[in-house]
Amino acid sequence: MLDFIRKGASSWMIKFLLGAIVIVFIFWGVGSFRSQRMDVVAKVNGEKIMAETYQHEYQKTMEQYSKMFGGSIPENLMKQLNIKQQVLDNLINKVLISQKAAEMGIRVSDKEVQQAILGIPAFKVNGVFDKRAYQAALRNARLSPAGFEAQVRESLLMEEIRALLGAGLAVPDAEAKEHYLYENQEINISFIKVDSSECESDVKYTDKELEEWFNSHSEQYRTQPKIQLSYLLFDTSKLKKEVKVTDEEIKDWYETHKEDYHQEEQRRARHILLKLPKDASEDEVQAKKKQIEEIRASIEKGEDFATVAKEVSEDPGSGKNGGDLGFFNRNSMVKPFANAAFSMKKGEISQPVRTRFGWHIILLEDIRPERTIPLAEVKDKIKEKIALQQAKKLAWDKANAAYDEVIQMGSLEDYAKSAGVKLATTPLFSKGTAPVMLGRNPEVLSGLFALSKGELSSLLDVPAGVLIAELSEKQSPYIPEFKDVKARVVGDYIREKARELCREKARAMLEEARTKGLQAVCAEQGCKVQETGFFKRTDSAANGKLPGQVAKSALSLYSGKIYPDSIEESGNSFYILAFNKAKQADMDGFAAKQKEISQKLLKEKFQTVFQGWLQHAREQAEIKVTANL
């Protein structure tokens, strides 16, 4: 077996298998892997959730969060999200739902799954299911047919359960009407905003007061642990010069990864967008549609599309570029827009298209047919990719050999002298200020900070290559002397005391306003009364004038309660609010919105019922977690 791995070490399959093994080692740890190779993570009424299933879901979830945060998840957020527990709970819920569905006699056959997939519009060409479109869509979503079919099965199962649990649920007309009135009532709020910075000049202090304040807040000045490293970096960018990539290797790579170079049909278009708010009334929708039709008519008469787009399009991204969207594939656009663009002929201008963003008209400028990119076009990129892989392997080979010698000699410094290489040294750094060379991998940083002075690290995979590090200095957290952080203390003291002063100032202004009114208070204080303008409950920022929590408080005011019970705080600002005017909802728009409102309320009711049903199922189930996450 080992001989097979050695001989096949350069093949992509072996690299994939080794990579999978590495992931399992990293996640579970060596000891856990030995004892839990095919182990059970949890049992739900005796049904097993395997480690492999859990690991797959965990990696998928991590990738999703990573994309959301631009490639790396902040460490503090990782703790808050508790992703490991989140994944386990989801898997337990899936098993419970499946078990309960079976008890209720609900089953989804293979034929039902097949029919559901055949009916998905995205997989059809000219109204008929197209296998190539299906495969391309799955490739794009990085899904296997089996994985996608499992998702469809789960979805159909949920629809059956939804139908059963929601059978007795309904939304009476009166309830929908009440909801419409509540959501569409508008209010206008007057307010005074007091920023704590306005009170900073009023803060007075002595050195004694500062020192006493520092002593009672000393923990916030405690330093972070810091370390300094001596290290050898086997740099892949330098080792690339030692690598020779042959045409045969490039060709083999291309053939093996040919699906990566399959390019779906792409289209290039310009568009003009007139935005619509989410809660737009039918009158607003029709007014905007009429406006976009007039714009289309002017272009049909000879006006330049790009020039008009620059003048009137409300898309901040493409408007300034004449509405140019560049080339895009079907899945990169919202469905109504994509359906229109991919049904047009080159040079054609669409009829108005409604999406969740508003009304569009589209000019189709070019079409790139579906194709597989030829080797000649990607040869240089493949060569670079192979060279980087080979350089990384070379870095690991050299680092492994060097590491053995370091161990034999007893220190990194002795090895460096013997090999005639110079050790590099980092400055003292905390986890938050780690050198770029180390990257931001929490496991690498945690491992380094766990070392003792003089201790050697393991071989570390870092963005620049492979690293061997030795801890040369370690600085424990400490509380500095007052004199060393006095400048920081002064700033922090002033900011805190200014907040206290402004809070009391705002409270006094609210009490005065109850008898004198906001305008009279501002006349005395030399401040300005502002207004939100009319806004609905669906507007969480009151036309962008108030922070979310303050706007929420403002919505509790009415003609019988002009002022709130207390001031509102947000960050370093304090708000004195006063009810100004109310505008009742226009019932003319209710008929157009009734169906949407009823569906929304029905969905909320079902969600409440479903969550209660699932919680009851969990309480009744025998759930045993058998692995430490």
Secondary structure, DSSP 4 states (H G I P E B T S, - for coil): -HHHHHHTTTSHHHHHHHHHHHHHHHHH-HHHHHH-TT-EEEEETTEEEEHHHHHHHHHHHHHHHHHHTTT---HHHHHHHTHHHHHHHHHHHHHHHHHHHHHTT----HHHHHHHHHT-GGGEETTEE-HHHHHHHHHHTT--HHHHHHHHHHHHHHHHHHHHHTTT----HHHHHHHHHHHH-EEEEEEEEEEGGGGGGG----HHHHHHHHHHSGGGGPPPPEEEEEEEEEEHHHHGGG----HHHHHHHHHHTGGGGEE--EEEEEEEEEE--TT--HHHHHHHHHHHHHHHHHHHTT--HHHHHHHH---TTTGGGTTEEEEEEGGGS-HHHHHHHTTPPTT-BPPPEEETTEEEEEEEEEEE--EEPPHHHHHHHHHHHHHHHHHHHHHHHHHHHHHHHHHHHSSHHHHHHHHT-PPEEPPPB-GGG--GGG-S-HHHHHHHHTPPTTPBP--EEETTEEEEEEEEEEE---PPPGGGSHHHHHHHHHHHHHHHHHHHHHHHHHHHHHHH-HHHHHHHHT---EE--SEETT-TTTTTTS-HHHHHHHTT-BTTB-S-SS-EEETTEEEEEEEEEEE---GGGHHHHHHHHHHHHHHHHHHHHHHHHHHHHHHHS-EEE-S--
